[in-house]
Amino acid sequence: MFKNFLILAMLVLVLSSLAKEKQKEAVLEISDSTYPSTKVVYDWNLQSPEAVNQALNYISNHLKAYSEYSPFEEVEIVVVSHGPEVAIFVKDNFEKFKDVIARMKSFNKGYGIKFYVCYNAIRALGYSKEDVLPFVILTPAGVAKLAVLQDQGYRLVPAIVHDFKKIKEKYGRKK
């Protein structure tokens, strides 16, 4: 009996490996449970305010994944900003970053995305709470807010910004 089971198990392994060899392309994972409802916190500690637009692209892609592949599920997104990018949230820098700020405001109004900004980082730049844009929620310490949100069930998503255009030029498909 055990011998028959062993032979059957070996046959299943051989057939499954042959089936994998016939696969000609990657499989796109799509099912009713591809993206279940969740809460996420994006950790922004970016190299500069200029990197915020790319970080917003990641959030946009996140939202698009839910709308296209899991339309009946919900995603709650918050951002905690505690690096050099906090300068984008200061009124003095509005004109320089007005397009990106408008995008953040639309994410805030349209999707309820909250932007928590580290007050320690704001003060390190020489600003006070009166200098910060009104859609922002100041938090005393960004890293502490990250920990609290994770304790509240938010999944951490580190925002690591790359210059994807350079990668595409070097490794992408040549036309």
N, C-alpha and C positions, 0 to 999 in steps of 0.2 A: 504494500500500500504506500509506504513512504517512498519507495523507488518510483512509483507512478507519479506521485506528487512532485518529486524532484525533477523528473523528466518533463512534466507539464510546466513547471516553473522555468526551466531552461528554455523551453520552446517559446514561452511568452517573452522572455528576455531577448531572444534572438529575433523574433518577429517585431518587437518594439524597436529594436535598434535598426532593423531594415527599414521600418516605416520612417524613422527619423532621417535616414540617409536619403530617402526619396523627397523629402521636403525641399522645395526649391527657393523658398523665401521665408523671411521672418514672419512670425504669427503676431497679429495685432490682437491683444487681449481686450476683448469687449464682452461684457456680460451685464446682467442686471446688478451685479455687485462689484463692478469694476471700481467705482468710486462711491463708497457708502457715505452717508452724512457724517460730517466731522467738523471739528473746530481746529484751526491752525493759527499759529503765531509766526510771522516772518521776523527773523532776527536781522535787523539792518545794522551793520557795523561796516559801512562801505568806505572805500578809499577816498571818496570825494562826493560833493553834492551832484556833480555831473553824472555819477553812476546811478542816481535815483531813477532816471527814465528807464534804464535797462532793468532795474529791480522791479519797476512797475510792470514791465513786459512779462515777468515771471508770474506776477499776480494775475495779469490779464489771461495768460495761458491757463492758469489754474481755474479761473472762472469759466473759460471756454471749455475746458475738459468736462466740467460739470454740466454745462448747458448742452453740449453735444453728445456726451456719452452716459450721463447719469442725470437726466433732466428731472427726475422725481426725487432726487436726493438734495440735501442742502449742505452748503459749506459756509462756515462763519470764519472770516479772516480778520485778523488784527495785525498791525505792524508795530514793532518796538524799535525805535531808532535811537541809537546811543553812540554813534561814531561821528566822523567828520561831516557826514551828510546832514547832520542836524542844522547846519548853516542854511539849508534850503527852506527851513521853517521860520526863518526870521524875516520880519517885515522889511528890513533894510535890503534884503536880497530879492524881493518880490519881482522887480523888473527883469532881473537877469534870468529868473527861473519861472516866469509867469505861465508858460505853456505846461511845464511839468506840474506846477502847483494847481493849475486848472484841472489837470488829469487826476491828481490826488483828490481834489475836491469832488470830482465827479464819481470817483470810486467810493468816497465817503457818503455822498448823497444817494447814489444809485444802488450801491450794494451794502451799505452800512459798514464799510470797512473803517475801523478806528485806527488812528495814528497816534500812538503813545510816543512821546519824545522825552528823552532823558534831560531832566532839569540840570543835573550836574554838568552835562556836556554843554548845554546852553550857557550856563554861568561861566564855564571854562572859556567860552568865546567872548565873554564880557557882556552878555545880554541878561535881561531879566524877563519875567513872565509877561510883562506889558509889551515886549518886543516880538512876541511869538504870534504867528497867524492864528486866528480864532477857531479854526476847525480842529486844531491840535489839542490833544490831552497831554498835559505835562505830568510826568511821573518823577518822583524824587530821584530814583536811580533806575536806569534802564535794565541793568542786569537783574536787579531784585524783581522788577515787573515781569521779566521773562520767567523767572522761577515761579512766581505766584500764578501766572497764566498756565504754566505747565501743571501745577498742582490742581488747577481748575479744569483740567482735561484737554487743554490745547496741545496740539502736536507741534513740535518745533520744526520750522523750516528755515535753515540758514540761507541767507541770500548771498550767494557768491557770484559776483558779477565778472564776466569775462568779455573780452573784445571778440565777439563771435564773428564779426566781419573779417578779421584777420585770419581766423581759423578756417572760415569758408574759402577765402582766397587761396590759402595754402593747401587745404585738404579737400575742398568741396569739388563737386562735379564741374569739369571744364566743358564749356559749351562749344 
